[in-house]
């Protein structure tokens, strides 16, 4: 089985930071892509950040550029999303995502709530 488990969400005030963690049951090197999506109340699930495994750079949604940083520890099969200067519009359930052998896998989601 392929498992993706994210954690680290919480309640913060605007301007504060959180770091999300994503643990995978497979080697990141064997995935096609890993990244993060989020779904705000009443909204579709939207792209936040993705990194193709064979690339060193991450693609970010415009709304989080300069504030969020995605990075990975391939030795530990961990991916992280450092979220700085959080704003109320960042409030959402955040999901870790990967594609492995052409199939999509999602974590269970972790809630991030940012108060004004």
C-alpha positions in Angstrom: 0.0 0.0 0.0 1.0 3.6 -0.6 0.3 5.8 2.4 0.6 9.6 2.6 0.0 11.1 6.0 0.2 14.9 6.7 0.2 16.7 10.0 1.1 20.0 11.6 -2.0 22.0 11.1 -3.5 24.2 13.7 -5.0 27.5 14.7 -2.8 30.6 14.3 -3.1 34.3 14.0 -2.4 36.3 10.9 1.3 36.7 10.4 2.3 33.6 12.2 3.8 30.4 10.8 3.2 26.7 10.6 5.1 23.8 9.2 3.2 20.9 7.7 4.8 17.5 7.4 4.0 14.7 5.0 5.2 11.2 5.6 5.2 8.7 2.8 5.4 5.0 2.8 7.4 4.9 -0.4 10.7 6.4 -1.5 10.2 9.9 -2.8 12.7 9.0 -5.5 10.2 6.5 -7.0 7.3 9.1 -7.2 6.6 11.2 -10.2 5.6 14.3 -8.2 4.8 15.4 -4.7 3.1 18.4 -3.4 0.4 20.2 -1.5 -3.2 21.1 -2.2 -5.8 22.8 -0.1 -9.5 23.1 0.1 -11.2 26.0 1.8 -14.8 25.8 2.9 -17.2 25.8 0.0 -14.3 25.8 -2.5 -12.6 23.3 -4.8 -9.4 21.7 -3.9 -6.6 23.9 -5.3 -3.0 23.5 -6.1 -0.6 25.1 -3.6 2.9 23.7 -4.4 4.2 20.8 -6.4 7.6 19.5 -7.1 8.4 17.0 -9.8 10.7 14.4 -8.4 13.3 14.8 -11.0 13.4 18.6 -10.6 15.0 20.6 -7.8 12.5 23.4 -7.9 9.0 23.7 -6.7 6.0 25.3 -8.5 3.9 27.5 -6.2 0.5 29.0 -6.6 0.7 32.8 -7.0 -1.2 33.3 -3.7 1.6 31.6 -1.7 4.7 32.6 -3.5 7.2 34.2 -1.2 5.4 32.9 1.9 5.4 29.2 1.6 8.3 26.9 1.0 8.2 23.3 0.0 11.1 21.0 0.8 11.8 17.4 1.1 14.0 15.0 3.0 14.3 12.0 0.7 16.3 10.0 3.3 13.3 10.1 5.7 10.6 10.0 3.0 9.3 13.3 4.3 8.0 16.4 2.6 7.4 19.7 4.4 5.5 22.9 3.7 6.8 25.8 5.7 4.1 28.4 5.8 5.1 31.9 6.9 3.1 35.1 7.2 -0.2 33.1 7.2 -3.3 35.0 6.3 -7.0 34.3 6.8 -7.4 33.4 3.2 -5.0 30.5 3.8 -7.5 28.8 6.0 -8.2 25.4 4.5 -7.7 21.7 4.8 -4.3 21.0 3.5 -3.5 17.7 1.7 -0.3 16.1 0.8 -0.3 14.6 -2.7 1.8 12.3 -4.7 1.6 10.4 -8.0 3.2 7.0 -8.0 3.2 4.7 -11.0 0.6 6.9 -12.6 -1.8 6.8 -9.7 -2.8 9.7 -7.4 -2.5 9.4 -3.6 -3.8 11.8 -1.0 -3.3 12.3 2.7 -6.2 12.6 5.0 -5.8 16.4 5.3 -4.8 18.6 8.1 -6.7 21.8 9.1 -5.1 25.1 9.0 -7.1 28.0 10.5 -5.8 31.6 10.4 -7.6 34.2 12.4 -7.5 37.9 11.7 
